């Protein structure tokens, strides 16, 4: 997950000296995931952290976890190609929330990875959507939705219609979208403690991985992967004693 960069921040990056740009992370070559921890002092958690994401969900603990309470009423208004993913931005309101342990988390943005970052019993899905939320204290919770190749996804098609093809291109979404249509009807889930899956790999993130996948067509998947030019998934990380509950 990569935070949104303002135009001023992007300009600052563009005029940095070459040596400073050496810390730029990516999914390939010298900036690939296995090197993230050594690219920049701020990224050291990517290597040293003990609660990193994504993970392989295999052995789980059955617990009496609360049903997921999701309240989405506003759709996205922008779509950004930040060079690492396609990210949808929302109005600066509290209209879209998820309640976890009775605490409301407000949706900040959502974005996509292909193939999926989290795996289920070792299986990668074709694509994974991350809905990134924050509570009033700044704590982060990510709701993840898996996509299998199959029937075309009509709601996803509304986003893909304005797919920004160039890095750092930001476009407005003019069609009305129903975010709830990008969620499976069944909201059963796995839950674990993890991190951001991109630098700085900050930990303390609550992960909610919905069990039931949606579908997207081969053409929809290819449009995303063609735009990204490469896979944009971090390899799974060791559990280090963490428990996944369901």
Helices and strands as residue ranges (DSSP letters): H 7-14, H 18-21, G 29-31, G 33-35, H 36-39, G 41-43, H 45-48, E 56-57, E 69-71, E 78-81, E 86-89, E 97-100, E 103-113, E 119-120, E 127-134, E 140-149, H 154-160, E 169-172, G 179-182, E 189-195, E 203-210, E 214-216, H 218-228
